[in-house]
Amino acid sequence: MKPRLFQRFLRFMSERRILADGRMLELYPPFLFMRIKVLEVDREWRHVRIRLPLNAISRNPGGVMFGGYQAALADPIAALACARVFPGYSTWTRAMQIDFEHGGSTDLELRFEFSAEMEAQIRETLAREGRATPSFEYGYFLQDGTRCTRVINTVAIRPRGYSRATTPPAPQSGVD
């Protein structure tokens, strides 16, 4: 399938809610080959948990998870959450910092939370300035619950049609 045709197919599936968001994320080609498993994602993306398996492909020569695997999965999560919470806006990752605190020696679990307080701050900024650039902190955890990777992801939230937007806004439920 040509890339553009596949992108249109995924957009079609997403807009019609044929598959749950978690399943759509699992089927997204880069993540399909990484064999991620969405453990939890609520309808508005306020709580997200995803397992990133450690296997022969994701393991680096040191025996732990490649940092690039972790970065690839962590990259869109905050922006996707913002697209669901603020559907009238375009969202994308503006910057991301990763601190590898411990080696990822087991399957990893990405844990993302979008708090009500953060939402209120963003809404206030959007009302005042028409745009926002919040930063979210989340991470990857080993099977024993130890955080091994700290992620700080800054998301650009801009008005729909913003001239420098790099991604389209999330579909609005029943409205377009």
Secondary structure, DSSP 4 states (H G I P E B T S, - for coil): --HHHHHHHHHHHHHTT-S-HHHHHHHSHHHHHHT-EEEEE-TTSSEEEEEE---TTTB-TTSSB-HHHHHHHHHHHHHHHHHHHSTTEEEEEEEEEEEE-S---S-EEEEEE--HHHHHHHHHHHHHHS-B--EEEEEEE-TTS-EEEEEEEEEEEEETT-TT-SSPPPPBTTB-
